[in-house]
Amino acid sequence: MRPTEAAVDGAETQALERGADRALVAAARHSGGRTAAVLGCTVAAAAAALAEPAVLGHTLDLLLSGSPSGPAWTLLCAAVIAAEVALDAAAARLTGEVDGRTTARLRRLGLARLLRTAPHHAARHASGETAARLTAHATEAGRVPAAAAHAVAALLPPIGAVVALFLIDLWTALAFLVGVPLLVLLLRAFARDTLNSVARYQQVQLATAGRLLEALAGARTIAAAGSADRERARILAQLPELGTEGRRMWQVYGGTTARSAALMPMLLYAVLAVGGIRLSAGAIGIGELLAAVRYAGLAAGIGAVTGGLAAVVRGRAAARRTTALLALPVFGHGRKELPADGPGALELRDVRVVREGSTVLHDISLLIPGGSTVAVVGRSGAGKTLFAAVAGRLTDPDAGQVLLDGVPLREVTAEALRREVGYAFDRPVLLGDTVGDAIAFGADAGAGAGTGPAGPGPEAVRAAARAAGADLFVRRLPHGYGTRLADAPMSGGEVQRLGLARAFLRAGRLLVLDDATSSLDTVTARQVERALAHEIRPGTRIVVAHRLSSAVRADLVVWLEDGRVRASGTHDELWQRDPGYRAVFAADAEAGAEGAAVPEATREAAR
Ligand SMILES: Nc1ncnc2c1ncn2[C@@H]1O[C@H](COP(=O)(O)OP(=O)(O)OP(=O)(O)O)[C@@H](O)[C@H]1O
């Protein structure tokens, strides 16, 4: 029987809770003993706080009775108070360090997992949500270890104080205990109410951050649609709820503090009244009465635990959000190397890809000879990008396997994959400080032509840019290749050319170009195709293309339809025998695009 959705959700929540607690414990351990030091300091400070009334009361009795040891006890009193203050200060300082380190650790772990998972898993959370998980929520979560230490230590004075009350006088202690059930109920209600509103508050925070980032990414579309006001309303739609939950959190906190503040004097008066009766009966001395009242104050201060408890509750809820990133599956690598000087032969065996429960690539089997150029064509949504992604191992198939020069890609080391498989995308994201850095990104020892052990030299960067048709416009920038990316406004086509240059610089035995020339003009696209054929390290090329010319120049065309290989062969064969194939390029052909009528001649011209 399939588990119900609620059961699955419940199981997932529990797994997340366990994961969050484990991550918090590990992060606390990682703080290098500082969490234990916080606990040590706070416990010692609590012990000093507990000792203080007893020492003070005894000193008062000694001084009232004129005992010669009175001055020595006065000094001891001062020492206990000084120790308490010093220990509190040390705990505060260490707490800051533990908070910072734990937060940093959680962030590092979350970020590392995000970067080690497959792109489609990373995209499971909206980018704004992910940013909030790694920033605000990680900070909140980072406070848990020290807050838990404080909460544990904060329990000691009340518990110790109750024990001390019993040691001083049974009846005075019982007078205090009458009010304890009320305190316990107060704390339980506090924990429950806070947890509910904190969880809701954080959820709304994530959703709002997600919408904000979406809108920032789509700023041009919003401007073009003139829908800025509607968008602002959409982003801020949950603001009232955020306000309500925020206010509710403070109301719970304030209400608990107020109720415990009202309860405390009542308990103190009860102790004072019973203690006074016991004093007049001669059962206790003045010093003991003073100590009993102070212990009652300490014991009633259990309400102070609420502050620490609130931080732990909020932090654990936040930790679940940050550590949800740790549940993303790791995209692992094997230990095998690729055979030296392999030609880049690619084999897909019964490859199937499933997304959101639907099969989007259906059992594809294909042999691509090393060194050939393959055009992957098909209508929008046919599965070309997914095909390119499994071919270069940006994602793993859900069934079947992909082999490069006879080695399953899953078993290849990360280094070999990075060295031998290059990618250029439709909308490349440029990483690095300068334009030169962006081209050299990811190209280090031994990757591509012209790279040395310390990474690619400026000549290699320039050569790659020339091949991608980027050199001219880069040299026109204020500082050429040294221009900061932030100071280099670029068109879509220029960004695409830098993406191509980056891929060319580290071209290995397999190069995958996923619609990577879609924004280039026809002349530049031709120039890039020529460079691919003659200037870049020879190897297998997989070119996802909508242009007819790309199919014309390819050695093999793989025609996809609805996630299946509808046919494969040379462009000429497919063009002659299948009107459906010609329809894929209908617009190009109507526009009289090169090669439509005379594919063979165009192929010659291209070489
Ligand atoms: N992460 C995903 N979740 C759900 N469906 C997905 C996901 N990725 C791809 N798909 C679906 O798989 C199918 C193939 O997508 P793919 O991006 O490979 O198409 P394509 O041929 O490259 O299209 P285009 O030419 O428009 O870029 C589409 O129907 C798409 O909606």
PDBQT file of the ligand as one rigid body, heavy atoms in Angstrom, charges set to zero:
ROOT
HETATM    1  N1  LIG A 701      13.623  19.608 -13.944  1.00  0.00    +0.000 N 
HETATM    2  C1  LIG A 701      12.562  19.293 -14.709  1.00  0.00    +0.000 A 
HETATM    3  N2  LIG A 701      11.372  19.042 -14.148  1.00  0.00    +0.000 NA
HETATM    4  C2  LIG A 701      10.297  18.731 -14.887  1.00  0.00    +0.000 A 
HETATM    5  N3  LIG A 701      10.319  18.612 -16.226  1.00  0.00    +0.000 NA
HETATM    6  C3  LIG A 701      11.461  18.845 -16.859  1.00  0.00    +0.000 A 
HETATM    7  C4  LIG A 701      12.649  19.210 -16.144  1.00  0.00    +0.000 A 
HETATM    8  N4  LIG A 701      13.637  19.379 -17.037  1.00  0.00    +0.000 NA
HETATM    9  C5  LIG A 701      13.083  19.153 -18.266  1.00  0.00    +0.000 A 
HETATM   10  N5  LIG A 701      11.804  18.833 -18.146  1.00  0.00    +0.000 N 
HETATM   11  C6  LIG A 701      10.873  18.506 -19.255  1.00  0.00    +0.000 C 
HETATM   12  O1  LIG A 701      11.542  17.638 -20.153  1.00  0.00    +0.000 OA
HETATM   13  C7  LIG A 701      11.204  17.949 -21.479  1.00  0.00    +0.000 C 
HETATM   14  C8  LIG A 701      12.442  18.151 -22.316  1.00  0.00    +0.000 C 
HETATM   15  O2  LIG A 701      13.098  19.308 -21.875  1.00  0.00    +0.000 OA
HETATM   16  P1  LIG A 701      14.375  19.873 -22.623  1.00  0.00    +0.000 P 
HETATM   17  O3  LIG A 701      14.796  21.091 -21.875  1.00  0.00    +0.000 OA
HETATM   18  O4  LIG A 701      15.378  18.792 -22.769  1.00  0.00    +0.000 OA
HETATM   19  O5  LIG A 701      13.769  20.275 -24.038  1.00  0.00    +0.000 OA
HETATM   20  P2  LIG A 701      14.512  20.929 -25.271  1.00  0.00    +0.000 P 
HETATM   21  O6  LIG A 701      14.317  20.027 -26.424  1.00  0.00    +0.000 OA
HETATM   22  O7  LIG A 701      15.920  21.282 -24.930  1.00  0.00    +0.000 OA
HETATM   23  O8  LIG A 701      13.659  22.249 -25.469  1.00  0.00    +0.000 OA
HETATM   24  P3  LIG A 701      14.095  23.695 -26.035  1.00  0.00    +0.000 P 
HETATM   25  O9  LIG A 701      14.460  23.529 -27.465  1.00  0.00    +0.000 OA
HETATM   26  O10 LIG A 701      12.853  24.485 -25.873  1.00  0.00    +0.000 OA
HETATM   27  O11 LIG A 701      15.213  24.176 -25.185  1.00  0.00    +0.000 OA
HETATM   28  C9  LIG A 701      10.319  19.181 -21.430  1.00  0.00    +0.000 C 
HETATM   29  O12 LIG A 701       8.982  18.763 -21.570  1.00  0.00    +0.000 OA
HETATM   30  C10 LIG A 701      10.544  19.747 -20.068  1.00  0.00    +0.000 C 
HETATM   31  O13 LIG A 701       9.403  20.376 -19.576  1.00  0.00    +0.000 OA
ENDROOT
TORSDOF 0
